[in-house]
Amino acid sequence: MDWTMVYAVSGSQGNRPATGMVYAGSGLRSGQKEIGTTRNDRDMSNYDFIKIGNKVFWHDPDGGLSDGVYQVVDVPEEIEEDSIILIASDYSEAEVFAAELSPL
């Protein structure tokens, strides 16, 4: 059985979960609304440019003081918007959020 979608349930009837519960299943049932997938493939593909050794542009949220090109030094196994990425230039290194980086 392939359980890939996550749904919000708006009510409880029979064997359906009560309001506020999350149901994972392969298709929508009456009273259910799709809210996302269990694997966030879309977000992961947004950050597929973040790999060790790649050059990236960091958009420094501190008023752009350190904006510029950096090299990726270390990344977690799975990258999401709030993942911490270690980047470095010839002059400094920083731990930044993946969402602050863009490809060159």
Short mmCIF file of the C-alpha atoms (twelve columns), coordinates in Angstrom:
data_MODEL
# 
_entry.id   MODEL 
# 
loop_
_atom_site.group_PDB 
_atom_site.id 
_atom_site.type_symbol 
_atom_site.label_atom_id 
_atom_site.label_alt_id 
_atom_site.label_comp_id 
_atom_site.label_asym_id 
_atom_site.label_seq_id 
_atom_site.Cartn_x 
_atom_site.Cartn_y 
_atom_site.Cartn_z 
_atom_site.pdbx_PDB_model_num 
ATOM 1   C CA . MET A 1   0.000   0.000  0.000  1 
ATOM 2   C CA . ASP A 2   1.436   3.412  -0.979 1 
ATOM 3   C CA . TRP A 3   0.790   6.070  1.687  1 
ATOM 4   C CA . THR A 4   2.056   9.295  0.181  1 
ATOM 5   C CA . MET A 5   -0.504  12.020 0.854  1 
ATOM 6   C CA . VAL A 6   -1.516  13.693 4.122  1 
ATOM 7   C CA . TYR A 7   -5.032  15.069 4.525  1 
ATOM 8   C CA . ALA A 8   -6.846  17.252 7.046  1 
ATOM 9   C CA . VAL A 9   -10.135 15.786 8.192  1 
ATOM 10  C CA . SER A 10  -13.044 18.131 8.705  1 
ATOM 11  C CA . GLY A 11  -15.355 15.820 10.633 1 
ATOM 12  C CA . SER A 12  -15.875 12.407 12.155 1 
ATOM 13  C CA . GLN A 13  -18.264 9.821  10.752 1 
ATOM 14  C CA . GLY A 14  -18.075 6.074  11.181 1 
ATOM 15  C CA . ASN A 15  -14.449 4.950  10.998 1 
ATOM 16  C CA . ARG A 16  -13.042 8.329  9.895  1 
ATOM 17  C CA . PRO A 17  -10.822 10.255 12.347 1 
ATOM 18  C CA . ALA A 18  -12.255 13.142 14.372 1 
ATOM 19  C CA . THR A 19  -11.787 16.832 13.562 1 
ATOM 20  C CA . GLY A 20  -8.180  17.944 13.841 1 
ATOM 21  C CA . MET A 21  -6.741  14.508 13.191 1 
ATOM 22  C CA . VAL A 22  -4.428  13.901 10.239 1 
ATOM 23  C CA . TYR A 23  -5.081  10.998 7.930  1 
ATOM 24  C CA . ALA A 24  -2.463  9.554  5.593  1 
ATOM 25  C CA . GLY A 25  -3.787  7.710  2.595  1 
ATOM 26  C CA . SER A 26  -3.599  7.291  -1.130 1 
ATOM 27  C CA . GLY A 27  -6.814  9.128  -2.033 1 
ATOM 28  C CA . LEU A 28  -9.214  11.786 -0.786 1 
ATOM 29  C CA . ARG A 29  -12.366 10.712 1.002  1 
ATOM 30  C CA . SER A 30  -15.497 12.752 1.522  1 
ATOM 31  C CA . GLY A 31  -14.842 15.619 3.947  1 
ATOM 32  C CA . GLN A 32  -11.063 15.564 3.518  1 
ATOM 33  C CA . LYS A 33  -8.847  18.266 2.082  1 
ATOM 34  C CA . GLU A 34  -5.302  17.741 0.800  1 
ATOM 35  C CA . ILE A 35  -2.723  19.646 2.874  1 
ATOM 36  C CA . GLY A 36  0.589   18.247 1.574  1 
ATOM 37  C CA . THR A 37  2.793   15.229 1.157  1 
ATOM 38  C CA . THR A 38  4.720   13.297 3.769  1 
ATOM 39  C CA . ARG A 39  7.935   13.809 1.758  1 
ATOM 40  C CA . ASN A 40  8.576   17.378 0.888  1 
ATOM 41  C CA . ASP A 41  10.088  16.699 -2.551 1 
ATOM 42  C CA . ARG A 42  9.201   20.170 -3.783 1 
ATOM 43  C CA . ASP A 43  11.203  21.887 -1.023 1 
ATOM 44  C CA . MET A 44  14.114  19.496 -1.406 1 
ATOM 45  C CA . SER A 45  14.344  20.258 -5.123 1 
ATOM 46  C CA . ASN A 46  14.387  23.982 -4.295 1 
ATOM 47  C CA . TYR A 47  17.682  23.378 -2.499 1 
ATOM 48  C CA . ASP A 48  19.269  20.784 -4.798 1 
ATOM 49  C CA . PHE A 49  21.987  23.324 -5.707 1 
ATOM 50  C CA . ILE A 50  23.298  23.222 -2.114 1 
ATOM 51  C CA . LYS A 51  26.039  20.602 -2.232 1 
ATOM 52  C CA . ILE A 52  29.478  20.515 -0.618 1 
ATOM 53  C CA . GLY A 53  31.944  22.362 -2.843 1 
ATOM 54  C CA . ASN A 54  29.322  24.333 -4.801 1 
ATOM 55  C CA . LYS A 55  29.522  28.107 -4.923 1 
ATOM 56  C CA . VAL A 56  26.352  29.916 -3.821 1 
ATOM 57  C CA . PHE A 57  25.237  33.478 -3.188 1 
ATOM 58  C CA . TRP A 58  24.367  34.293 0.429  1 
ATOM 59  C CA . HIS A 59  21.715  36.950 0.994  1 
ATOM 60  C CA . ASP A 60  22.766  38.100 4.480  1 
ATOM 61  C CA . PRO A 61  19.622  39.006 6.451  1 
ATOM 62  C CA . ASP A 62  21.684  41.482 8.527  1 
ATOM 63  C CA . GLY A 63  21.178  44.329 6.088  1 
ATOM 64  C CA . GLY A 64  23.273  42.604 3.440  1 
ATOM 65  C CA . LEU A 65  26.533  43.261 5.312  1 
ATOM 66  C CA . SER A 66  28.104  39.994 4.168  1 
ATOM 67  C CA . ASP A 67  26.188  39.346 0.928  1 
ATOM 68  C CA . GLY A 68  28.324  37.578 -1.613 1 
ATOM 69  C CA . VAL A 69  29.649  34.399 -3.141 1 
ATOM 70  C CA . TYR A 70  30.560  31.579 -0.757 1 
ATOM 71  C CA . GLN A 71  31.465  27.919 -1.052 1 
ATOM 72  C CA . VAL A 72  29.330  25.283 0.673  1 
ATOM 73  C CA . VAL A 73  31.416  23.504 3.321  1 
ATOM 74  C CA . ASP A 74  28.910  21.310 5.163  1 
ATOM 75  C CA . VAL A 75  25.240  20.353 4.737  1 
ATOM 76  C CA . PRO A 76  22.782  18.124 6.602  1 
ATOM 77  C CA . GLU A 77  21.580  14.895 4.983  1 
ATOM 78  C CA . GLU A 78  18.183  16.412 4.148  1 
ATOM 79  C CA . ILE A 79  17.924  20.107 3.320  1 
ATOM 80  C CA . GLU A 80  14.843  22.132 4.184  1 
ATOM 81  C CA . GLU A 81  14.185  25.873 4.389  1 
ATOM 82  C CA . ASP A 82  15.442  26.137 7.981  1 
ATOM 83  C CA . SER A 83  18.406  23.746 7.633  1 
ATOM 84  C CA . ILE A 84  21.742  25.164 8.772  1 
ATOM 85  C CA . ILE A 85  24.366  25.251 6.020  1 
ATOM 86  C CA . LEU A 86  28.055  25.988 6.670  1 
ATOM 87  C CA . ILE A 87  29.501  28.298 4.003  1 
ATOM 88  C CA . ALA A 88  32.920  29.922 3.656  1 
ATOM 89  C CA . SER A 89  34.772  32.517 1.618  1 
ATOM 90  C CA . ASP A 90  38.472  33.359 1.575  1 
ATOM 91  C CA . TYR A 91  37.849  35.684 4.529  1 
ATOM 92  C CA . SER A 92  35.110  34.193 6.680  1 
ATOM 93  C CA . GLU A 93  32.681  31.374 7.293  1 
ATOM 94  C CA . ALA A 94  29.095  31.413 8.467  1 
ATOM 95  C CA . GLU A 95  26.281  29.093 9.439  1 
ATOM 96  C CA . VAL A 96  23.233  30.200 7.440  1 
ATOM 97  C CA . PHE A 97  19.720  29.018 6.630  1 
ATOM 98  C CA . ALA A 98  19.227  27.250 3.298  1 
ATOM 99  C CA . ALA A 99  16.500  29.800 2.453  1 
ATOM 100 C CA . GLU A 100 19.151  32.575 2.475  1 
ATOM 101 C CA . LEU A 101 21.139  30.933 -0.337 1 
ATOM 102 C CA . SER A 102 20.647  31.079 -4.088 1 
ATOM 103 C CA . PRO A 103 22.469  29.370 -6.958 1 
ATOM 104 C CA . LEU A 104 24.977  31.218 -9.127 1 
# 
